[in-house]
């Protein structure tokens, strides 16, 4: 499977316009970096397991849809439900 792309992130988010491409590209890069640090792996590699790739898309969507540090009048989650469960088998522990 090729590297994760902006088009994949847009498809995951069901975004059909180009106005937010730069913003989404930055969110995708941040998600890849976060997952890479958490798992000590390259989530953009052709060999990345499906759960890691899904976690990157979920985090990209979360960062895109929740751009503010705090929200008033809504229930917010720190991370998408199930996100850490997808990464648990791949987590790198450092002591």
ABEGO torsion letter per residue (X at the ends): XBBBBAAAAAAAAGBABAAAAAAAAAAAAAAAAAAAAAAGBBAABAABBAAAAAAAAAAAAAAAABABABBBGBBBBABBBGAAAAAAAABBBBX
